[in-house]
């Protein structure tokens, strides 16, 4: 005997998107995840630029006093520890690694960590 079940689901996608966009914990997780992915692109000699990092929602700050110069001018580092290293390391990593970041963030949302169903 054939049986058909029809279900209708109504999802307020604007409301869910608003919750994701406003979740500071999610965006701090996003920043930490992105830094972990692009880390091999960060120039490294002593490790200060690589290790001395602060996170805020959607922000990564490399705290070494020379971080801005290395980022924009590609100065004072060697590639023997990080062969992929160079200026604008986040932009260099993006073509290969942004899809992985998106997958990681989607997994975080799918895990229920954001409590999207609550009001």
N, C-alpha and C positions, 0 to 999 in steps of 0.2 A: 504494500500500500504506500503510495506517495504521500509525502507530507511536506508542506511548504510553510516556513515561518518567516514573516517579514518584520523587521525591526527598524524603527526610525530613531536616529540619535540626533539631538540638537546640541551643538557645541557653540558657545559664545567665544569665537576665536579672538575677538578684540579684547575681551576680558582676560583671557588666558595670556595673550601677548603682553598685556599691560602688567600682569603679575610677574612675568618673566623679566620684563624690562626694568621693573622696580625692585627686584630681588638683589640686594647688595651682596648677599652671600654667594649667589650664583655668579655674579660678575667678578667677585674676588676669586672664586674657583676658576672662572674662565681665564683670568689673568695668570694665575698660578699654572694652569694647564698649558697656556700658550708659552710661557717662559720655559717650562720643562721641555716642550717640543723644540723651541728654537735655540736652546742652550748650546748645541754643537756649533752654532753659527757665531757665538759670542767670542771675540778675541780673548785669548787667555795667555798670560805669562805668569803672574804671581797668583792669580785666582781672585783677586779683589773685585775686579769688574764682573766676573762670573758669579761669585758668591754673595757679594754685598748688594742685595736687592730688597726693595720694599714693595708690598702689594696693597692696592686699594681697589675698590670696585672698578673694573675695566682699565686699571692702570698698573703699569710696571715701571718702577723707578730704579735704575742702576745708580747706586749711591757713591761709587768711586769718584773722586774729584775730577778725574780726567775722562769720565764716561761720555760726556757730550762731544769732546774732541775726537775720541776714538770712534764714536758712532757716526759722526758726520764727516770726518776727515780721514778715517781709516789709518790712524797714526799709532806708532809705538806699540806694536805687537808682533808676535811671530805666529806662523801657521803650523809649527811642528806639533803643538798640543791640540789644536783644533783646525784641521785642514780646510774646513768650510768657512772659517772666520773671515769677516770683512766688515766694512762700514754698512750701516743700515741693515743689521743682521736680521731684524724681524721681517723686513721687506724681502730679503734674500731667501728666507725660509718659507715665505708665504705660498709661492706656487706649489711647492711640494707638500707642505704641512698643514695649510688651512683646512683641507678636507678632513684630516685627522682631528683637528680641533673641533670642527663642526660635529663630527661623529661623537666625540667625547662629550660635548655639550648636550647633544641630543640624548645620549645615554643617561646623562644626569637628569634631564627633564623626564625621560621615560621611567626612571627609577622611583619617581614620586618624591624626590628630595625637596621639591619646591612647594609641595602641598597645593597644587593648582586647583584641586577640587574644593578647597575650603574657601569660605567667604571672608 
